[in-house]
Amino acid sequence: MVRIILIGYMGAGKTTVGKALAAELGVPFYDLDWFITTRYRKSVPEIFAESGEAGFRELERRMLHEVAEFEDIVLSCGGGTPCFFDNMEYMNSLADTVYLKAEPAVLAMHLRMGKGKRPLLEGKSPEELEDYVREMLVTREPFYSKAKYTLDVSLLDNFTKIQESVGLIKEMLKV
């Protein structure tokens, strides 16, 4: 049985690497935020607006407990998922957890290039964005570092490097 959970800050490439890894392993890929939005027919920002962060994090925890029980999957979690409740310990108890780690400057660049709207980042200059990412990593790193494996993904700027990352994960996990 394969059960792999990818964690890391937004912009680290969890969805990109996760989809490629799942395809390579021939197992389904799930993104926890997509799982939530599909189930509740609301976007994450809508859920935040209606229930606040505490309400969203409780919902996220419940959905994590549901989808993480699936067998033969690759799961990508939101950047904050490991940082609340006992989520990181729970994930480690069920799966091979991999922290996709990148430098703040790289994450900020990925976020600036990204297509999705991220309410927490709107209106920030490139310097403010990098400072924000750096500050957030200070608080989140203690949770991220509890992952069973860590992979530096600072240079995920083309298909070949994504495939190399998939190969490295497969090697680390012996899958």
Phi, psi and omega per residue, in radians:
M1 nan 2.399 3.107
V2 -1.934 2.206 3.035
R3 -2.505 1.843 -3.073
I4 -2.121 2.297 3.108
I5 -2.093 2.168 3.117
L6 -1.721 2.290 3.100
I7 -2.224 2.912 3.109
G8 2.589 3.031 -3.097
Y9 -1.268 2.743 3.106
M10 -1.030 2.449 -3.117
G11 1.587 -0.038 -3.118
A12 -1.342 -0.300 3.130
G13 1.763 0.392 -3.098
K14 -1.043 -0.751 -3.127
T15 -1.243 -0.795 -3.122
T16 -1.071 -0.898 -3.137
V17 -1.180 -0.702 -3.123
G18 -1.059 -0.777 3.121
K19 -1.106 -0.761 -3.133
A20 -1.155 -0.711 3.129
L21 -1.139 -0.796 3.131
A22 -1.068 -0.743 3.129
A23 -1.090 -0.767 3.141
E24 -1.086 -0.661 -3.111
L25 -1.526 -0.190 -3.136
G26 1.236 0.615 3.112
V27 -2.195 2.799 3.124
P28 -1.181 2.624 3.038
F29 -1.900 2.359 3.047
Y30 -2.209 2.422 2.996
D31 -1.909 2.146 -3.040
L32 -1.031 -0.727 3.112
D33 -1.091 -0.725 3.116
W34 -1.146 -0.682 3.112
F35 -1.030 -0.771 3.135
I36 -1.141 -0.837 -3.080
T37 -1.169 -0.577 3.093
T38 -1.196 -0.771 -3.105
R39 -1.146 -0.760 -3.039
Y40 -1.721 -0.053 3.132
R41 0.921 0.662 3.081
K42 -2.499 2.606 3.097
S43 -1.334 2.814 3.094
V44 -1.014 -0.784 3.094
P45 -1.032 -0.632 3.107
E46 -1.140 -0.739 3.127
I47 -1.128 -0.742 3.084
F48 -1.009 -0.801 -3.099
A49 -1.117 -0.678 -3.102
E50 -1.395 -0.667 -2.980
S51 -2.005 -0.111 -3.062
G52 1.299 3.011 -3.121
E53 -1.114 -0.703 -3.118
A54 -1.054 -0.744 3.119
G55 -1.142 -0.727 3.119
F56 -1.123 -0.771 -3.085
R57 -1.119 -0.603 3.084
E58 -1.177 -0.766 3.092
L59 -1.089 -0.776 3.118
E60 -1.025 -0.747 3.121
R61 -1.074 -0.798 3.131
R62 -1.079 -0.753 -3.135
M63 -1.201 -0.636 3.054
L64 -1.030 -0.786 -3.134
H65 -1.123 -0.459 3.097
E66 -1.386 -0.969 -3.005
V67 -1.286 -0.526 -3.128
A68 -1.201 -0.249 3.100
E69 -1.436 -0.251 3.135
F70 -1.081 2.570 3.098
E71 -1.709 2.650 3.105
D72 0.973 1.132 3.127
I73 -2.458 2.794 2.863
V74 -2.037 2.212 -3.098
L75 -2.106 2.282 3.045
S76 -1.846 2.260 -3.134
C77 -1.820 2.727 3.023
G78 -1.102 2.732 -3.085
G79 -1.000 -0.527 -3.114
G80 -1.594 -0.220 -3.039
T81 -0.885 -0.828 -3.082
P82 -1.175 -0.234 -2.955
C83 -1.633 0.063 -3.073
F84 -2.207 2.657 3.137
F85 0.896 -2.464 3.076
D86 -1.868 0.524 -3.015
N87 -0.972 -0.730 -3.091
M88 -1.177 -0.752 3.117
E89 -1.116 -0.710 3.112
Y90 -1.062 -0.849 -3.131
M91 -1.064 -0.743 3.128
N92 -1.111 -0.520 -3.112
S93 -1.295 -0.369 -3.064
L94 -1.887 -0.432 -2.881
A95 -2.526 2.948 2.910
D96 -1.435 2.037 -3.129
T97 -1.751 2.368 -3.123
V98 -2.231 2.129 3.077
Y99 -1.558 2.017 3.041
L100 -1.519 1.840 -2.987
K101 -1.816 2.374 3.078
A102 -2.547 2.739 3.113
E103 -1.201 2.623 3.131
P104 -0.927 -0.698 -3.127
A105 -1.108 -0.680 3.133
V106 -1.192 -0.793 3.116
L107 -1.049 -0.768 3.134
A108 -1.075 -0.713 3.116
M109 -1.113 -0.793 3.116
H110 -1.055 -0.714 -3.120
L111 -1.174 -0.653 3.098
R112 -1.153 -0.613 -3.114
M113 -1.423 -0.338 -3.056
G114 -1.107 2.677 -3.088
K115 -1.543 -0.488 -3.035
G116 -1.305 2.636 3.070
K117 -1.466 2.293 3.135
R118 -2.196 1.781 -3.027
P119 -0.938 -0.623 -3.108
L120 -1.161 -0.311 -3.023
L121 -1.864 -0.167 -3.053
E122 -1.084 2.435 3.065
G123 1.409 0.044 -3.138
K124 -1.559 2.399 3.033
S125 -1.240 2.895 3.105
P126 -0.954 -0.704 3.141
E127 -1.197 -0.739 3.118
E128 -1.130 -0.666 3.131
L129 -1.107 -0.824 3.135
E130 -1.097 -0.731 3.097
D131 -1.071 -0.736 3.134
Y132 -1.076 -0.825 3.130
V133 -1.052 -0.785 -3.138
R134 -1.029 -0.801 3.135
E135 -1.103 -0.745 -3.135
M136 -1.129 -0.679 3.139
L137 -1.127 -0.560 3.102
V138 -1.036 -0.734 -3.123
T139 -1.407 -0.505 -3.061
R140 -1.596 -0.447 -3.086
E141 -0.940 -0.714 3.117
P142 -1.031 -0.536 3.096
F143 -1.389 -0.833 -3.128
Y144 -1.020 -0.670 -3.057
S145 -1.222 -0.115 3.072
K146 -1.419 -0.118 3.107
A147 -1.050 2.633 3.135
K148 -1.162 -0.544 -3.099
Y149 -2.351 2.641 3.068
T150 -2.278 2.365 3.093
L151 -2.240 2.186 3.082
D152 -1.317 2.094 -3.122
V153 -2.064 0.573 -3.078
S154 -1.106 -0.349 -3.104
L155 -2.159 1.094 3.112
L156 -1.737 0.997 -3.008
D157 -1.788 0.091 3.050
N158 -2.729 2.959 -3.046
F159 -1.026 -0.721 -3.115
T160 -1.057 -0.734 -3.124
K161 -1.229 -0.568 3.058
I162 -1.121 -0.793 3.119
Q163 -1.109 -0.656 3.081
E164 -1.083 -0.724 3.119
S165 -1.103 -0.728 3.095
V166 -1.044 -0.793 3.118
G167 -1.055 -0.732 3.128
L168 -1.134 -0.699 3.111
I169 -1.129 -0.784 3.127
K170 -1.047 -0.691 3.102
E171 -1.125 -0.837 -3.133
M172 -1.020 -0.771 -3.051
L173 -1.545 -0.138 -3.115
K174 0.990 0.831 3.094
V175 -2.032 nan nan
